[in-house]
Amino acid sequence: MSTIDEIQKLFDERGDSQYGFEAVSQREHALQAAALAEHDGASPALITAALLHDVGHLLHNLPDDATEKGIDDQHEELGQRWLERYFGRDVWEPVLLHVAAKRYLCQIEPDYEATLSRPSRQSLALQGGVMSVEDASEFVAHKFADDAVRLRRWDDAAKAAGLETPSIEHFLQFVAACCLDRTEADCE
């Protein structure tokens, strides 16, 4: 199965599930994040990362209320492991770091945590809470820290019920451009 087909299948099978306790589905959240990235002039790799940043939620078999039950699904790590089979670091590193970016922003921006949705604040506690000053210094030195922060901001904003976005097919052009193996059989 091609990368594009596999991504399409994931969204077809699991994309209509609720995104945690937010007002959008997994698909709506992914499409909104990708649309925000495209609107901001992000690279194809970062648009792909925005579309697929929560692919780990589509891959695990935990219940929708895992966070409510005190379970960190570690979706960023699951997503990163899946994505690195198909994409370079410019796609999977921001995905891996988008949770750390939330923790980082809580450290450096005093009002940031208050802007998070209730479910995002709940998951923050399970994900390690506000980053320490030392960890924030390490994070910001990472090659993909800026991309992860941009992705985090799109993630935070991509929770609007009923927002019109382009279809997943529109964003698959960016995905295809970023595949490691750009043969028609694997990426188109």
N, C-alpha and C positions, 0 to 999 in steps of 0.2 A: 504494500500500500504506500502511495506517495505521501510525502510530508503534508502537502496541502490536503489530501484526502483524509489523513489521520486527524488533522486539526479540525477540518469540517465535521468529521464523525464525532469528535469529542463535543463540539458545540451542539451538534444535532441531538446527541444522546443525553448530555448533561447541562447544556447551556441554559435551559429554561428553569433550572432549579434556582431557588432564592439565593441571593448573595448575602449569606449570613442573615441578619435581621434588618437588613437595609430594604429600601423601597424598590429595589431593582433586582432583576435576575442576573445570573452570572454573565450571560450573553450581553445584556444591556450595559452592565458595568464595563466589560471588556471593550465594547464598541464605543462607549463614551470616552474611555481613557485613550483609545487609539485616535478618536476624532479630535480630542484635545491636543494630543501630540502632533497630529498632522496640521492642525490650525496654528500651532506654535512654530511650525517649520522644522520639526525634528527630522533627523535622518531616517531613512527606511529602517535601519536597525532599531532605532529607538521607538519608532511607530510599532514595529513588530513586538518589541519588548512590552510596550503599553498594551497592545492587544492581548498578549499572552502572559502578562505579569502574574495572574492568578490561576494559571493553568494547573497548578498543584491542587487547587480546590476541585478541579474536574477529574483529577486522577485518583484521589484518595477515596476510601469507602467509609469515612467517618460520617456520623449524622450531621444534619444541618445545624444542630444546636450544640456542636462540640465545644465551642467557646463558652457557652452557658454552663456546660458541665465541667469547665476548668481544664479543657484539653487544648493545647497548642498543636494545631495540625501540621506545623512546620511546612506549610505549603510552598514557601519560598525555596526551601532546599529540595523538595520533591520536584517542583517546577524546574529548577536549575538542572537537576540530574536528567530530566526528560529532555529539556531544551538543548543541552550540550551535545546530544546525539545528532542534532540537525543544524545547529547554528553556531556561530563564533561567539567569542566573549562579549562583543559589543551588543549582543542580544541577551545572553543569559546572565552576565554579571549584574546589570541593573536589576534584573528580576530577583536574583539572589539577594541583592542589597536593599531592595525596597522596604523591607521590614526594618532593617538597621537604619535606613534613612528616616523613618518615622521616629525612632528612638533618638536619633541624632537631632532632628528638628525640635523635639521636645526639650533637649538640652540647650540648644543655642537660641531658641525663640521662646521667651517666657509665655506668650499667649497662644502658642501653637496647639498645645494639648487641649485647650478649651475649645478649639475649633473642630476637633475630631468628633465624629459621630459616637454615640454611646457604644455601639458594637466595636468600633475601632479603639476606643479607650479600654474596653474590656480585653480585647486581644493584646493591646499594649502591655497590660499587666502580665499576661501569660508569656509574652515575648521578651521579657526581661526588664520592662519598664524604661524609664528615662535613662538614656545613656550617661555614663560617668564622663567627667571632663577628659580623663585620660583616653577613654574609648572614643570619644568624639574627635580627639586629636588624631587618633589612628584612622578613624573612618574617613575624615576629610582628606587625608593623604592618599587614599585609595584612588587608583587611576579612573575608576568608574563612579566615584562619589557624586560628581555633579550630575551625571545622567540618572543615577539612582534618586537623587533629590528631585529632579524634574519629574521623573516617573512617579514618585511619591505624591507630589502635588496634583498630578493628573488623577492618580488613584483616589485621593481625597475628594476631588471635585466630581468624580464620575459616579454619582449616586442620585441623580435627578430622575424621579419617576416621570415616564412619558416623554422623555427627551428624544427628538428625532435625530438619528445618526445615519451615516451611510451603512450599507449592509456589510456583512462579514466578507462577502465576495470582493467588495471594493478594497478592503484591507489586505486581502490575500495577495494582491500584486506586490505589496511591500514584503510580505512573508517570502514570496517566491524569489525576490531580489536578494534576500539574505540567506537563503539556504546554502549550506556548505557544498552540497552536490547540486549544482544548478542544471542538471539534466531534466529534460521534459518529464521523464518517467518518475523522478523523485520530487520535483518541486512544482509542477504545473498541473 
